[in-house]
C-alpha cells in the first residue's frame, strides 16, 4: 500500500518547529553566531541548540562554517535564507502540494478569488 502524504494545518502554520523558529529569529536579528552564543541568548541547552542547528543545516536553511572566535576555532551558523524568502518558499510549497493533491478545485478557487499568477 502506498502511503500518501497528509496535509495538516493547525492554528500555527509554520515551516519550522518552535525551537527552529526561535533560532532562526535569533540569527536573522543578530547575524551569524556560534552555538554557545545562541544557547545562552535563548536560554536553551547547547545540546538542544546543536541538534536543532544540525537539522537546519541538513535541510539547507543554515550554513555551518568553522571560524576563529575569541582565539578558538568554533562553528559559526549563518542563515542561508532571509525571513521573507523562507515565508515565500513555505507558501509556494503549500500551494504546490494543494495543487498536486486537489488540482482543478484549487485552480478554480484561485480564479474565483481573482488570484492569478
Jmol script that loads the backbone (N, CA, C; Angstrom):
load data "model"
ATOM      1  N   UNK A   1       0.842  -1.171   0.000  1.00  0.00           N
ATOM      2  CA  UNK A   1       0.000   0.000   0.000  1.00  0.00           C
ATOM      3  C   UNK A   1       0.893   1.241   0.000  1.00  0.00           C
ATOM      4  N   UNK A   2       0.534   2.224  -0.804  1.00  0.00           N
ATOM      5  CA  UNK A   2       1.282   3.469  -0.900  1.00  0.00           C
ATOM      6  C   UNK A   2       0.708   4.453   0.105  1.00  0.00           C
ATOM      7  N   UNK A   3       1.589   4.984   0.933  1.00  0.00           N
ATOM      8  CA  UNK A   3       1.150   5.954   1.931  1.00  0.00           C
ATOM      9  C   UNK A   3       1.198   7.346   1.310  1.00  0.00           C
ATOM     10  N   UNK A   4       0.082   8.042   1.341  1.00  0.00           N
ATOM     11  CA  UNK A   4       0.026   9.397   0.814  1.00  0.00           C
ATOM     12  C   UNK A   4       0.423  10.382   1.898  1.00  0.00           C
ATOM     13  N   UNK A   5       1.094  11.428   1.478  1.00  0.00           N
ATOM     14  CA  UNK A   5       1.476  12.477   2.418  1.00  0.00           C
ATOM     15  C   UNK A   5       0.234  13.275   2.788  1.00  0.00           C
ATOM     16  N   UNK A   6       0.069  13.514   4.073  1.00  0.00           N
ATOM     17  CA  UNK A   6      -1.084  14.279   4.546  1.00  0.00           C
ATOM     18  C   UNK A   6      -0.726  15.746   4.639  1.00  0.00           C
ATOM     19  N   UNK A   7      -1.682  16.563   4.352  1.00  0.00           N
ATOM     20  CA  UNK A   7      -1.520  17.996   4.555  1.00  0.00           C
ATOM     21  C   UNK A   7      -2.317  18.333   5.794  1.00  0.00           C
ATOM     22  N   UNK A   8      -1.617  18.739   6.838  1.00  0.00           N
ATOM     23  CA  UNK A   8      -2.284  19.077   8.091  1.00  0.00           C
ATOM     24  C   UNK A   8      -2.048  20.543   8.405  1.00  0.00           C
ATOM     25  N   UNK A   9      -3.073  21.188   8.890  1.00  0.00           N
ATOM     26  CA  UNK A   9      -2.971  22.589   9.264  1.00  0.00           C
ATOM     27  C   UNK A   9      -3.443  22.740  10.700  1.00  0.00           C
ATOM     28  N   UNK A  10      -2.792  23.621  11.414  1.00  0.00           N
ATOM     29  CA  UNK A  10      -3.254  23.952  12.753  1.00  0.00           C
ATOM     30  C   UNK A  10      -3.241  25.471  12.876  1.00  0.00           C
ATOM     31  N   UNK A  11      -3.475  25.958  14.064  1.00  0.00           N
ATOM     32  CA  UNK A  11      -3.533  27.400  14.257  1.00  0.00           C
ATOM     33  C   UNK A  11      -2.208  28.074  13.943  1.00  0.00           C
ATOM     34  N   UNK A  12      -1.101  27.419  14.226  1.00  0.00           N
ATOM     35  CA  UNK A  12       0.217  27.985  13.998  1.00  0.00           C
ATOM     36  C   UNK A  12       0.857  27.283  12.809  1.00  0.00           C
ATOM     37  N   UNK A  13       0.586  27.781  11.613  1.00  0.00           N
ATOM     38  CA  UNK A  13       1.165  27.180  10.421  1.00  0.00           C
ATOM     39  C   UNK A  13       2.567  27.741  10.263  1.00  0.00           C
ATOM     40  N   UNK A  14       3.550  26.900  10.449  1.00  0.00           N
ATOM     41  CA  UNK A  14       4.944  27.325  10.343  1.00  0.00           C
ATOM     42  C   UNK A  14       5.771  26.197   9.745  1.00  0.00           C
ATOM     43  N   UNK A  15       6.740  26.559   8.898  1.00  0.00           N
ATOM     44  CA  UNK A  15       7.608  25.524   8.340  1.00  0.00           C
ATOM     45  C   UNK A  15       8.643  25.035   9.343  1.00  0.00           C
ATOM     46  N   UNK A  16       8.719  25.690  10.480  1.00  0.00           N
ATOM     47  CA  UNK A  16       9.746  25.385  11.477  1.00  0.00           C
ATOM     48  C   UNK A  16       9.123  24.951  12.798  1.00  0.00           C
ATOM     49  N   UNK A  17       9.868  24.149  13.542  1.00  0.00           N
ATOM     50  CA  UNK A  17       9.452  23.814  14.905  1.00  0.00           C
ATOM     51  C   UNK A  17       9.612  25.077  15.755  1.00  0.00           C
ATOM     52  N   UNK A  18       9.011  25.114  16.941  1.00  0.00           N
ATOM     53  CA  UNK A  18       9.164  26.307  17.787  1.00  0.00           C
ATOM     54  C   UNK A  18      10.631  26.662  18.069  1.00  0.00           C
ATOM     55  N   UNK A  19      11.475  25.664  18.354  1.00  0.00           N
ATOM     56  CA  UNK A  19      12.884  25.968  18.632  1.00  0.00           C
ATOM     57  C   UNK A  19      13.612  26.395  17.361  1.00  0.00           C
ATOM     58  N   UNK A  20      13.317  25.751  16.238  1.00  0.00           N
ATOM     59  CA  UNK A  20      13.919  26.177  14.972  1.00  0.00           C
ATOM     60  C   UNK A  20      13.562  27.629  14.687  1.00  0.00           C
ATOM     61  N   UNK A  21      12.319  27.985  14.937  1.00  0.00           N
ATOM     62  CA  UNK A  21      11.863  29.355  14.703  1.00  0.00           C
ATOM     63  C   UNK A  21      12.594  30.345  15.612  1.00  0.00           C
ATOM     64  N   UNK A  22      12.772  29.992  16.872  1.00  0.00           N
ATOM     65  CA  UNK A  22      13.497  30.876  17.802  1.00  0.00           C
ATOM     66  C   UNK A  22      14.947  31.059  17.364  1.00  0.00           C
ATOM     67  N   UNK A  23      15.576  29.965  16.942  1.00  0.00           N
ATOM     68  CA  UNK A  23      16.971  30.041  16.495  1.00  0.00           C
ATOM     69  C   UNK A  23      17.077  30.885  15.229  1.00  0.00           C
ATOM     70  N   UNK A  24      16.185  30.666  14.276  1.00  0.00           N
ATOM     71  CA  UNK A  24      16.232  31.448  13.040  1.00  0.00           C
ATOM     72  C   UNK A  24      15.967  32.924  13.318  1.00  0.00           C
ATOM     73  N   UNK A  25      15.004  33.231  14.174  1.00  0.00           N
ATOM     74  CA  UNK A  25      14.754  34.631  14.536  1.00  0.00           C
ATOM     75  C   UNK A  25      16.005  35.252  15.149  1.00  0.00           C
ATOM     76  N   UNK A  26      16.695  34.486  15.991  1.00  0.00           N
ATOM     77  CA  UNK A  26      17.936  34.977  16.595  1.00  0.00           C
ATOM     78  C   UNK A  26      18.974  35.266  15.507  1.00  0.00           C
ATOM     79  N   UNK A  27      19.164  34.321  14.580  1.00  0.00           N
ATOM     80  CA  UNK A  27      20.161  34.514  13.521  1.00  0.00           C
ATOM     81  C   UNK A  27      19.783  35.660  12.587  1.00  0.00           C
ATOM     82  N   UNK A  28      18.508  35.794  12.261  1.00  0.00           N
ATOM     83  CA  UNK A  28      18.080  36.895  11.397  1.00  0.00           C
ATOM     84  C   UNK A  28      18.280  38.240  12.090  1.00  0.00           C
ATOM     85  N   UNK A  29      18.093  38.283  13.386  1.00  0.00           N
ATOM     86  CA  UNK A  29      18.236  39.534  14.133  1.00  0.00           C
ATOM     87  C   UNK A  29      19.691  39.855  14.447  1.00  0.00           C
ATOM     88  N   UNK A  30      20.451  38.843  14.867  1.00  0.00           N
ATOM     89  CA  UNK A  30      21.807  39.070  15.377  1.00  0.00           C
ATOM     90  C   UNK A  30      22.920  38.698  14.410  1.00  0.00           C
ATOM     91  N   UNK A  31      22.591  38.030  13.338  1.00  0.00           N
ATOM     92  CA  UNK A  31      23.600  37.624  12.369  1.00  0.00           C
ATOM     93  C   UNK A  31      24.275  36.328  12.773  1.00  0.00           C
ATOM     94  N   UNK A  32      25.266  35.912  11.981  1.00  0.00           N
ATOM     95  CA  UNK A  32      25.964  34.647  12.216  1.00  0.00           C
ATOM     96  C   UNK A  32      26.479  34.542  13.649  1.00  0.00           C
ATOM     97  N   UNK A  33      26.295  33.361  14.249  1.00  0.00           N
ATOM     98  CA  UNK A  33      26.653  33.177  15.662  1.00  0.00           C
ATOM     99  C   UNK A  33      27.074  31.743  15.930  1.00  0.00           C
ATOM    100  N   UNK A  34      27.957  31.557  16.935  1.00  0.00           N
ATOM    101  CA  UNK A  34      28.302  30.200  17.376  1.00  0.00           C
ATOM    102  C   UNK A  34      27.215  29.640  18.298  1.00  0.00           C
ATOM    103  N   UNK A  35      27.239  28.329  18.481  1.00  0.00           N
ATOM    104  CA  UNK A  35      26.235  27.645  19.304  1.00  0.00           C
ATOM    105  C   UNK A  35      26.136  28.240  20.704  1.00  0.00           C
ATOM    106  N   UNK A  36      27.267  28.483  21.340  1.00  0.00           N
ATOM    107  CA  UNK A  36      27.263  28.977  22.716  1.00  0.00           C
ATOM    108  C   UNK A  36      26.503  30.278  22.877  1.00  0.00           C
ATOM    109  N   UNK A  37      26.693  31.190  21.934  1.00  0.00           N
ATOM    110  CA  UNK A  37      26.003  32.487  21.989  1.00  0.00           C
ATOM    111  C   UNK A  37      24.502  32.296  21.801  1.00  0.00           C
ATOM    112  N   UNK A  38      24.132  31.448  20.856  1.00  0.00           N
ATOM    113  CA  UNK A  38      22.708  31.184  20.608  1.00  0.00           C
ATOM    114  C   UNK A  38      22.079  30.536  21.837  1.00  0.00           C
ATOM    115  N   UNK A  39      22.749  29.525  22.362  1.00  0.00           N
ATOM    116  CA  UNK A  39      22.255  28.788  23.531  1.00  0.00           C
ATOM    117  C   UNK A  39      22.041  29.714  24.724  1.00  0.00           C
ATOM    118  N   UNK A  40      23.041  30.527  25.004  1.00  0.00           N
ATOM    119  CA  UNK A  40      22.964  31.433  26.154  1.00  0.00           C
ATOM    120  C   UNK A  40      21.880  32.486  25.955  1.00  0.00           C
ATOM    121  N   UNK A  41      21.803  33.047  24.771  1.00  0.00           N
ATOM    122  CA  UNK A  41      20.819  34.101  24.498  1.00  0.00           C
ATOM    123  C   UNK A  41      19.384  33.594  24.564  1.00  0.00           C
ATOM    124  N   UNK A  42      19.169  32.350  24.112  1.00  0.00           N
ATOM    125  CA  UNK A  42      17.813  31.790  24.106  1.00  0.00           C
ATOM    126  C   UNK A  42      17.487  31.021  25.376  1.00  0.00           C
ATOM    127  N   UNK A  43      18.505  30.850  26.238  1.00  0.00           N
ATOM    128  CA  UNK A  43      18.347  30.082  27.474  1.00  0.00           C
ATOM    129  C   UNK A  43      17.863  28.654  27.176  1.00  0.00           C
ATOM    130  N   UNK A  44      18.570  28.025  26.223  1.00  0.00           N
ATOM    131  CA  UNK A  44      18.277  26.654  25.804  1.00  0.00           C
ATOM    132  C   UNK A  44      19.589  25.882  25.877  1.00  0.00           C
ATOM    133  N   UNK A  45      19.534  24.615  26.257  1.00  0.00           N
ATOM    134  CA  UNK A  45      20.767  23.833  26.393  1.00  0.00           C
ATOM    135  C   UNK A  45      21.526  23.781  25.066  1.00  0.00           C
ATOM    136  N   UNK A  46      22.856  23.711  25.190  1.00  0.00           N
ATOM    137  CA  UNK A  46      23.693  23.645  23.995  1.00  0.00           C
ATOM    138  C   UNK A  46      23.381  22.407  23.162  1.00  0.00           C
ATOM    139  N   UNK A  47      23.077  21.291  23.828  1.00  0.00           N
ATOM    140  CA  UNK A  47      22.784  20.065  23.070  1.00  0.00           C
ATOM    141  C   UNK A  47      21.506  20.217  22.242  1.00  0.00           C
ATOM    142  N   UNK A  48      20.501  20.886  22.791  1.00  0.00           N
ATOM    143  CA  UNK A  48      19.257  21.117  22.037  1.00  0.00           C
ATOM    144  C   UNK A  48      19.500  22.049  20.853  1.00  0.00           C
ATOM    145  N   UNK A  49      20.277  23.097  21.096  1.00  0.00           N
ATOM    146  CA  UNK A  49      20.597  24.042  20.020  1.00  0.00           C
ATOM    147  C   UNK A  49      21.419  23.340  18.941  1.00  0.00           C
ATOM    148  N   UNK A  50      22.408  22.536  19.358  1.00  0.00           N
ATOM    149  CA  UNK A  50      23.266  21.826  18.399  1.00  0.00           C
ATOM    150  C   UNK A  50      22.452  20.863  17.537  1.00  0.00           C
ATOM    151  N   UNK A  51      21.569  20.098  18.156  1.00  0.00           N
ATOM    152  CA  UNK A  51      20.744  19.139  17.408  1.00  0.00           C
ATOM    153  C   UNK A  51      19.821  19.866  16.429  1.00  0.00           C
ATOM    154  N   UNK A  52      19.265  20.973  16.875  1.00  0.00           N
ATOM    155  CA  UNK A  52      18.361  21.741  16.022  1.00  0.00           C
ATOM    156  C   UNK A  52      19.120  22.374  14.866  1.00  0.00           C
ATOM    157  N   UNK A  53      20.295  22.919  15.151  1.00  0.00           N
ATOM    158  CA  UNK A  53      21.106  23.500  14.081  1.00  0.00           C
ATOM    159  C   UNK A  53      21.547  22.438  13.078  1.00  0.00           C
ATOM    160  N   UNK A  54      21.868  21.245  13.552  1.00  0.00           N
ATOM    161  CA  UNK A  54      22.215  20.147  12.640  1.00  0.00           C
ATOM    162  C   UNK A  54      21.071  19.882  11.659  1.00  0.00           C
ATOM    163  N   UNK A  55      19.844  19.891  12.178  1.00  0.00           N
ATOM    164  CA  UNK A  55      18.661  19.673  11.338  1.00  0.00           C
ATOM    165  C   UNK A  55      18.506  20.813  10.320  1.00  0.00           C
ATOM    166  N   UNK A  56      18.722  22.050  10.774  1.00  0.00           N
ATOM    167  CA  UNK A  56      18.603  23.202   9.880  1.00  0.00           C
ATOM    168  C   UNK A  56      19.683  23.178   8.797  1.00  0.00           C
ATOM    169  N   UNK A  57      20.885  22.727   9.154  1.00  0.00           N
ATOM    170  CA  UNK A  57      21.969  22.585   8.170  1.00  0.00           C
ATOM    171  C   UNK A  57      21.588  21.516   7.150  1.00  0.00           C
ATOM    172  N   UNK A  58      21.118  20.381   7.642  1.00  0.00           N
ATOM    173  CA  UNK A  58      20.729  19.260   6.769  1.00  0.00           C
ATOM    174  C   UNK A  58      19.635  19.675   5.788  1.00  0.00           C
ATOM    175  N   UNK A  59      18.730  20.553   6.230  1.00  0.00           N
ATOM    176  CA  UNK A  59      17.618  20.999   5.394  1.00  0.00           C
ATOM    177  C   UNK A  59      17.965  22.199   4.514  1.00  0.00           C
ATOM    178  N   UNK A  60      19.232  22.654   4.566  1.00  0.00           N
ATOM    179  CA  UNK A  60      19.672  23.743   3.702  1.00  0.00           C
ATOM    180  C   UNK A  60      19.174  25.114   4.097  1.00  0.00           C
ATOM    181  N   UNK A  61      18.829  25.280   5.366  1.00  0.00           N
ATOM    182  CA  UNK A  61      18.311  26.557   5.854  1.00  0.00           C
ATOM    183  C   UNK A  61      19.421  27.371   6.510  1.00  0.00           C
ATOM    184  N   UNK A  62      20.401  26.670   7.072  1.00  0.00           N
ATOM    185  CA  UNK A  62      21.524  27.295   7.778  1.00  0.00           C
ATOM    186  C   UNK A  62      22.816  26.683   7.248  1.00  0.00           C
ATOM    187  N   UNK A  63      23.874  27.486   7.233  1.00  0.00           N
ATOM    188  CA  UNK A  63      25.199  27.002   6.851  1.00  0.00           C
ATOM    189  C   UNK A  63      26.116  27.048   8.068  1.00  0.00           C
ATOM    190  N   UNK A  64      26.960  26.020   8.194  1.00  0.00           N
ATOM    191  CA  UNK A  64      27.904  25.933   9.312  1.00  0.00           C
ATOM    192  C   UNK A  64      29.312  26.175   8.750  1.00  0.00           C
ATOM    193  N   UNK A  65      30.017  27.144   9.349  1.00  0.00           N
ATOM    194  CA  UNK A  65      31.397  27.426   8.942  1.00  0.00           C
ATOM    195  C   UNK A  65      32.285  27.394  10.176  1.00  0.00           C
ATOM    196  N   UNK A  66      33.468  26.825  10.015  1.00  0.00           N
ATOM    197  CA  UNK A  66      34.409  26.816  11.131  1.00  0.00           C
ATOM    198  C   UNK A  66      35.245  28.092  11.044  1.00  0.00           C
ATOM    199  N   UNK A  67      35.225  28.871  12.129  1.00  0.00           N
ATOM    200  CA  UNK A  67      35.928  30.153  12.159  1.00  0.00           C
ATOM    201  C   UNK A  67      36.619  30.330  13.498  1.00  0.00           C
ATOM    202  N   UNK A  68      37.553  31.270  13.520  1.00  0.00           N
ATOM    203  CA  UNK A  68      38.225  31.605  14.768  1.00  0.00           C
ATOM    204  C   UNK A  68      37.377  32.646  15.505  1.00  0.00           C
ATOM    205  N   UNK A  69      36.945  32.296  16.706  1.00  0.00           N
ATOM    206  CA  UNK A  69      36.137  33.191  17.542  1.00  0.00           C
ATOM    207  C   UNK A  69      36.803  33.244  18.906  1.00  0.00           C
ATOM    208  N   UNK A  70      37.141  34.441  19.363  1.00  0.00           N
ATOM    209  CA  UNK A  70      37.810  34.608  20.661  1.00  0.00           C
ATOM    210  C   UNK A  70      39.059  33.731  20.756  1.00  0.00           C
ATOM    211  N   UNK A  71      39.802  33.654  19.657  1.00  0.00           N
ATOM    212  CA  UNK A  71      41.052  32.897  19.658  1.00  0.00           C
ATOM    213  C   UNK A  71      40.898  31.388  19.540  1.00  0.00           C
ATOM    214  N   UNK A  72      39.677  30.897  19.410  1.00  0.00           N
ATOM    215  CA  UNK A  72      39.441  29.446  19.305  1.00  0.00           C
ATOM    216  C   UNK A  72      38.647  29.147  18.043  1.00  0.00           C
ATOM    217  N   UNK A  73      38.844  27.944  17.487  1.00  0.00           N
ATOM    218  CA  UNK A  73      38.075  27.512  16.320  1.00  0.00           C
ATOM    219  C   UNK A  73      36.686  27.060  16.785  1.00  0.00           C
ATOM    220  N   UNK A  74      35.659  27.657  16.205  1.00  0.00           N
ATOM    221  CA  UNK A  74      34.279  27.304  16.558  1.00  0.00           C
ATOM    222  C   UNK A  74      33.442  27.252  15.290  1.00  0.00           C
ATOM    223  N   UNK A  75      32.348  26.501  15.368  1.00  0.00           N
ATOM    224  CA  UNK A  75      31.387  26.527  14.273  1.00  0.00           C
ATOM    225  C   UNK A  75      30.508  27.757  14.444  1.00  0.00           C
ATOM    226  N   UNK A  76      30.365  28.504  13.362  1.00  0.00           N
ATOM    227  CA  UNK A  76      29.501  29.676  13.334  1.00  0.00           C
ATOM    228  C   UNK A  76      28.392  29.373  12.326  1.00  0.00           C
ATOM    229  N   UNK A  77      27.170  29.711  12.688  1.00  0.00           N
ATOM    230  CA  UNK A  77      25.999  29.367  11.881  1.00  0.00           C
ATOM    231  C   UNK A  77      25.439  30.607  11.192  1.00  0.00           C
ATOM    232  N   UNK A  78      25.220  30.474   9.890  1.00  0.00           N
ATOM    233  CA  UNK A  78      24.737  31.553   9.035  1.00  0.00           C
ATOM    234  C   UNK A  78      23.385  31.171   8.442  1.00  0.00           C
ATOM    235  N   UNK A  79      22.402  32.066   8.502  1.00  0.00           N
ATOM    236  CA  UNK A  79      21.136  31.773   7.820  1.00  0.00           C
ATOM    237  C   UNK A  79      21.355  31.852   6.309  1.00  0.00           C
ATOM    238  N   UNK A  80      20.859  30.878   5.567  1.00  0.00           N
ATOM    239  CA  UNK A  80      21.003  30.874   4.109  1.00  0.00           C
ATOM    240  C   UNK A  80      19.833  31.557   3.410  1.00  0.00           C
ATOM    241  N   UNK A  81      18.738  31.718   4.127  1.00  0.00           N
ATOM    242  CA  UNK A  81      17.552  32.362   3.574  1.00  0.00           C
ATOM    243  C   UNK A  81      17.155  33.534   4.454  1.00  0.00           C
ATOM    244  N   UNK A  82      16.650  34.593   3.833  1.00  0.00           N
ATOM    245  CA  UNK A  82      16.061  35.678   4.617  1.00  0.00           C
ATOM    246  C   UNK A  82      14.710  35.192   5.137  1.00  0.00           C
ATOM    247  N   UNK A  83      14.169  35.912   6.100  1.00  0.00           N
ATOM    248  CA  UNK A  83      12.856  35.535   6.633  1.00  0.00           C
ATOM    249  C   UNK A  83      11.801  35.590   5.518  1.00  0.00           C
ATOM    250  N   UNK A  84      11.860  36.630   4.683  1.00  0.00           N
ATOM    251  CA  UNK A  84      10.901  36.752   3.577  1.00  0.00           C
ATOM    252  C   UNK A  84      11.019  35.588   2.599  1.00  0.00           C
ATOM    253  N   UNK A  85      12.256  35.209   2.261  1.00  0.00           N
ATOM    254  CA  UNK A  85      12.452  34.081   1.345  1.00  0.00           C
ATOM    255  C   UNK A  85      11.945  32.778   1.953  1.00  0.00           C
ATOM    256  N   UNK A  86      12.125  32.631   3.261  1.00  0.00           N
ATOM    257  CA  UNK A  86      11.655  31.431   3.956  1.00  0.00           C
ATOM    258  C   UNK A  86      10.128  31.345   3.880  1.00  0.00           C
ATOM    259  N   UNK A  87       9.460  32.468   4.112  1.00  0.00           N
ATOM    260  CA  UNK A  87       7.994  32.504   4.056  1.00  0.00           C
ATOM    261  C   UNK A  87       7.518  32.206   2.633  1.00  0.00           C
ATOM    262  N   UNK A  88       8.162  32.826   1.633  1.00  0.00           N
ATOM    263  CA  UNK A  88       7.782  32.578   0.232  1.00  0.00           C
ATOM    264  C   UNK A  88       7.940  31.103  -0.121  1.00  0.00           C
ATOM    265  N   UNK A  89       9.058  30.508   0.278  1.00  0.00           N
ATOM    266  CA  UNK A  89       9.307  29.103  -0.009  1.00  0.00           C
ATOM    267  C   UNK A  89       8.239  28.222   0.649  1.00  0.00           C
ATOM    268  N   UNK A  90       7.876  28.547   1.884  1.00  0.00           N
ATOM    269  CA  UNK A  90       6.870  27.783   2.611  1.00  0.00           C
ATOM    270  C   UNK A  90       5.505  27.883   1.925  1.00  0.00           C
ATOM    271  N   UNK A  91       5.106  29.096   1.562  1.00  0.00           N
ATOM    272  CA  UNK A  91       3.807  29.293   0.910  1.00  0.00           C
ATOM    273  C   UNK A  91       3.778  28.576  -0.440  1.00  0.00           C
ATOM    274  N   UNK A  92       4.859  28.699  -1.213  1.00  0.00           N
ATOM    275  CA  UNK A  92       4.916  28.016  -2.504  1.00  0.00           C
ATOM    276  C   UNK A  92       4.807  26.504  -2.330  1.00  0.00           C
ATOM    277  N   UNK A  93       5.456  25.974  -1.298  1.00  0.00           N
ATOM    278  CA  UNK A  93       5.406  24.539  -1.041  1.00  0.00           C
ATOM    279  C   UNK A  93       3.982  24.093  -0.719  1.00  0.00           C
ATOM    280  N   UNK A  94       3.299  24.850   0.122  1.00  0.00           N
ATOM    281  CA  UNK A  94       1.908  24.512   0.472  1.00  0.00           C
ATOM    282  C   UNK A  94       1.016  24.572  -0.764  1.00  0.00           C
ATOM    283  N   UNK A  95       1.153  25.649  -1.547  1.00  0.00           N
ATOM    284  CA  UNK A  95       0.315  25.781  -2.739  1.00  0.00           C
ATOM    285  C   UNK A  95       0.592  24.666  -3.740  1.00  0.00           C
ATOM    286  N   UNK A  96       1.864  24.323  -3.933  1.00  0.00           N
ATOM    287  CA  UNK A  96       2.206  23.214  -4.833  1.00  0.00           C
ATOM    288  C   UNK A  96       1.565  21.913  -4.363  1.00  0.00           C
ATOM    289  N   UNK A  97       1.619  21.661  -3.060  1.00  0.00           N
ATOM    290  CA  UNK A  97       1.031  20.430  -2.515  1.00  0.00           C
ATOM    291  C   UNK A  97      -0.486  20.427  -2.670  1.00  0.00           C
ATOM    292  N   UNK A  98      -1.114  21.578  -2.474  1.00  0.00           N
ATOM    293  CA  UNK A  98      -2.566  21.661  -2.661  1.00  0.00           C
ATOM    294  C   UNK A  98      -2.941  21.377  -4.115  1.00  0.00           C
ATOM    295  N   UNK A  99      -2.207  21.981  -5.053  1.00  0.00           N
ATOM    296  CA  UNK A  99      -2.495  21.760  -6.470  1.00  0.00           C
ATOM    297  C   UNK A  99      -2.249  20.299  -6.842  1.00  0.00           C
ATOM    298  N   UNK A 100      -1.152  19.719  -6.342  1.00  0.00           N
ATOM    299  CA  UNK A 100      -0.861  18.310  -6.627  1.00  0.00           C
ATOM    300  C   UNK A 100      -1.971  17.391  -6.114  1.00  0.00           C
ATOM    301  N   UNK A 101      -2.498  17.699  -4.937  1.00  0.00           N
ATOM    302  CA  UNK A 101      -3.494  16.827  -4.314  1.00  0.00           C
ATOM    303  C   UNK A 101      -4.926  17.112  -4.756  1.00  0.00           C
ATOM    304  N   UNK A 102      -5.226  18.367  -5.084  1.00  0.00           N
ATOM    305  CA  UNK A 102      -6.614  18.729  -5.366  1.00  0.00           C
ATOM    306  C   UNK A 102      -6.804  19.400  -6.724  1.00  0.00           C
ATOM    307  N   UNK A 103      -5.733  19.551  -7.475  1.00  0.00           N
ATOM    308  CA  UNK A 103      -5.732  20.034  -8.852  1.00  0.00           C
ATOM    309  C   UNK A 103      -6.706  21.126  -9.210  1.00  0.00           C
ATOM    310  N   UNK A 104      -7.667  20.760 -10.059  1.00  0.00           N
ATOM    311  CA  UNK A 104      -8.592  21.732 -10.636  1.00  0.00           C
ATOM    312  C   UNK A 104      -9.401  22.486  -9.592  1.00  0.00           C
ATOM    313  N   UNK A 105      -9.723  21.849  -8.501  1.00  0.00           N
ATOM    314  CA  UNK A 105     -10.510  22.509  -7.448  1.00  0.00           C
ATOM    315  C   UNK A 105      -9.746  23.716  -6.905  1.00  0.00           C
ATOM    316  N   UNK A 106      -8.455  23.552  -6.684  1.00  0.00           N
ATOM    317  CA  UNK A 106      -7.630  24.645  -6.153  1.00  0.00           C
ATOM    318  C   UNK A 106      -7.472  25.744  -7.195  1.00  0.00           C
ATOM    319  N   UNK A 107      -7.195  25.355  -8.431  1.00  0.00           N
ATOM    320  CA  UNK A 107      -7.025  26.342  -9.502  1.00  0.00           C
ATOM    321  C   UNK A 107      -8.308  27.141  -9.684  1.00  0.00           C
ATOM    322  N   UNK A 108      -9.441  26.452  -9.696  1.00  0.00           N
ATOM    323  CA  UNK A 108     -10.735  27.131  -9.827  1.00  0.00           C
ATOM    324  C   UNK A 108     -10.966  28.097  -8.660  1.00  0.00           C
ATOM    325  N   UNK A 109     -10.606  27.682  -7.468  1.00  0.00           N
ATOM    326  CA  UNK A 109     -10.763  28.545  -6.295  1.00  0.00           C
ATOM    327  C   UNK A 109      -9.975  29.842  -6.478  1.00  0.00           C
ATOM    328  N   UNK A 110      -8.722  29.727  -6.906  1.00  0.00           N
ATOM    329  CA  UNK A 110      -7.903  30.932  -7.086  1.00  0.00           C
ATOM    330  C   UNK A 110      -8.473  31.834  -8.178  1.00  0.00           C
ATOM    331  N   UNK A 111      -9.003  31.238  -9.225  1.00  0.00           N
ATOM    332  CA  UNK A 111      -9.621  32.052 -10.274  1.00  0.00           C
ATOM    333  C   UNK A 111     -10.852  32.781  -9.738  1.00  0.00           C
ATOM    334  N   UNK A 112     -11.649  32.089  -8.939  1.00  0.00           N
ATOM    335  CA  UNK A 112     -12.825  32.735  -8.331  1.00  0.00           C
ATOM    336  C   UNK A 112     -12.408  33.875  -7.420  1.00  0.00           C
ATOM    337  N   UNK A 113     -11.321  33.705  -6.714  1.00  0.00           N
ATOM    338  CA  UNK A 113     -10.838  34.733  -5.781  1.00  0.00           C
ATOM    339  C   UNK A 113     -10.107  35.863  -6.506  1.00  0.00           C
ATOM    340  N   UNK A 114      -9.867  35.676  -7.787  1.00  0.00           N
ATOM    341  CA  UNK A 114      -9.175  36.710  -8.547  1.00  0.00           C
ATOM    342  C   UNK A 114      -7.676  36.707  -8.319  1.00  0.00           C
ATOM    343  N   UNK A 115      -7.157  35.590  -7.802  1.00  0.00           N
ATOM    344  CA  UNK A 115      -5.723  35.483  -7.551  1.00  0.00           C
ATOM    345  C   UNK A 115      -5.114  34.764  -8.745  1.00  0.00           C
ATOM    346  N   UNK A 116      -4.295  35.472  -9.503  1.00  0.00           N
ATOM    347  CA  UNK A 116      -3.677  34.890 -10.701  1.00  0.00           C
ATOM    348  C   UNK A 116      -2.169  35.091 -10.633  1.00  0.00           C
ATOM    349  N   UNK A 117      -1.482  34.213 -11.365  1.00  0.00           N
ATOM    350  CA  UNK A 117      -0.012  34.332 -11.399  1.00  0.00           C
ATOM    351  C   UNK A 117       0.399  35.441 -12.328  1.00  0.00           C
TER     352      UNK A 117
END
end "model"
wireframe off; spacefill off
backbone 0.3
color backbone group
